[in-house]
């Protein structure tokens, strides 16, 4: 006799978009399996197509055991774990047997109904509450059976584990609840981080969680036990958890019914475990213990790390620093950016290593935390990197930077005093090569304005943690400084004989002394004239504007050839506008001379895509001489003289929303929903003490140039009376692309909008794009996170499958909608009607100030194409 325990998930579940796009056909158009055998008419019980139906409270999981008989003997036993998600879900049973006996273990006090039918025939039914087992026999079955239903109800020890887990969700530590790694796939700092996130976003489990009604337990793999049940959060009442347990300790947790973003995990609540591992690995590597160091790497990442790699690292460390370690000192932990492709978040731990050779370096150990909307996992030791600190690698340059920061600290303290005079910054160690091209007064003003806003420094600078590269032709270093009002990233560009520039970046501040260029107007005009001549076809005039050494290196004929090879012609690229940005002292690593001035810009055409351009000048005696030009621009720098923030705030004063919508590019303007913009402006006006709002200086503006792309990234604060509104804005070229404004006391603005009317227009338009549109058109209706090449390729496949299976698209009709005004989101259940049938679909939307974009799509229960009614015909 064979006994198999099979886990079947027979309900149609909500799918994240990424899952949907890889398995859509199996959900929407699964073929009907062919039966291998049929019962004969002279069988004791002729089952044609028997099915098991289970009805009960939605979300309840039950265990079902089905035992088949032939000639009075059991031939097969199947265990099914089933979650009730909709009424009358049909579970196919075997055919060609004489009898069937079914046990259903109901762990809940709620009533469960168990029934079997064969076509139109009702063969039997049982119902009852639990915890108890229902038994139903169909056909020819023996009166007695030796089969014992496995235990699936929680015993006392398992109840204690679940109770303790609930207390973790309420705020207690899980330190004593989990097994130790490597057996456990999670650890207590990560689980406690999950519990903290759940409390913040979903609330604390209520009294139902203490009851444990409906919880199940079953035997898992390799000696594990699975504890499964529902926990109600105030904001997520249908959450279900599975706790994987070994020897009364949890080693893994899975869950469903909680709507988390993929990047919910930020950092462990306690980093001491990871700091300890990083310190031990650092010491082992610094002292030459390669084999023991290799053993510390996580098995998940060890395949990419060979012993020879570790031995090579140890040899390089020994050659550069020696192996006599004086001290290993913890410095900091840093949270990295979430990788949406790999679904991991890096967590860095830095230690400083002081060698007896007086050399000093930083060891950064990287732990990777797997994380997505359905996963909790501990960190894995994945990478290690050593870098020499600046004071150790380049004492002279480090001393120069230290002198500059010390003088800035004195100036910041002086500027914080009431009615203080502007401090002198003449003693800063500037390179003398800057004298002919820098406006010294403007340079001092830039630094003083930054320091006035930031206030005095509140901590001494930890030079161990400053990053830089002394090996470059033009070195730099950068690091964080804590000021009274904000933390700032400070970058110092250096030459052999002094500083080239200082750049300061904070949340509401971005400025740089590199923009204090004295001959800026002449550089700007020269650059504009050069590009106008080159693109316009006057190659001789463009060649005349090159510096003499550059002109000899690039003869007129070769310059003509470069233009011809670019594909630019006077006929196809008629210039509409040339914008040249404010010139900056160049800190580009590939520049020809230590001191040059760069001017980036954009050339717009009447009928062709715009291009970004760069010209770079030497300035002997203050006269611009062009030594380099390119359309392959990669640049990012502060633009404190940009007036886009003022234009944005002025547009907010128009309650109709037309001025704000007028800042959008024409394609985005065509997709905009004016009701959303007016609703946001109404919310902003109601929250402001005075209106219209004004900018609160300073404002952070960054210009970002890439080949064929120019962006403005803006961050700051605007105020209506005493009410402040932090905001960020994103421009592409000169068109507004995105705007986010924090309104105090408000989590959304959809309560100001007739959302049912908006969705009645947006949903059919969105579906029409999906079914009939192209990749370029999809960019208008998808959130940015879905506009990846992989997702777009999957959408193309889905589009082809829909058309092939269902025929011509006809219409979309909304069945129901749920609007989350606090989160500015909506969920819509819709019928997508084709000539060959109907697809029932759930659509998620993220809603912003201008439009609603699709963020998720999932199937709903529906018929197959062959049985679906044709729209307009009677079913």
Secondary structure, 3 states (H helix, E strand, C coil): CEEEECCCCCCCCCCCHHHHHHHHHHHHCCCCCCCCCCCCCCCCCCCCCEEEEEECCCCCEEEEEEEEEECCEEEEEEEEEEECCCCCEEEECCCCCCEEEEEEEECCCCCEEEEEEECCEEEEEEEECCCEEEEEEEECCCCCCCCCCCCCCCCHHHHHHHHHHHHHHCCCCCCCCECCCCCCCCCHHHHHHHHHHHHHHHCCCCCHHHHCCCCEEEECCCCCEEEEEEECCCCCCCEEEEEEEECCEEEEEEEECCCCCCCCCCCCCCCHHHHHHHHHHHHHHHCCCHHHHHHCCCHHHHCCCCHHHHHHHHHHHHHHHCCCEEEEEEEEEEEEEEECCCCEEEEEEEEEEEECCCCEEEEEEEEEEECECCECCCEEEEEEEEEECHHHHCHHHHHHHHHHHHHHHHHHHHHCCCCCCCCCCCCCCECHHHCCCECHHHHHHHHHHHHHHHCCECCCCCHHHCEEECCCCCCEEEEEEEECCCEEEEEEEEECCEEEEEEEEECCEEEEHHHCECCHHHHHHHHHHHHHHHHHCCHHHHHHCECHHHHHHCCHHHHHHHHHHCCCCCCCCCEEEEEECCCEECCCCCCCCCCCEEEEEEEEECCCCCEEEEEEEECHHHCCEEEEEECCCCEEEECCCCCHHHHHHHHHCCCCCHHHHCCECHHHHHHCCHHHHHHHHHHHHHHCCCCCCEEEEEEEEEEEEECCEEEEEEEEEEEECCEEEEEEEEEECCEEEEEEECCCCCCCCHHHCCHHHHHHHHHHHHHHHHHHCCHHHHCCCECHHHCCHHHHHHHHHHHHHHHHHHCCEEEEEEEEEEEECCCCEEEEEEEEEECCEEEEEEEEEEECCCCEEEEEEEECCCCCCCCCCCCCCCC
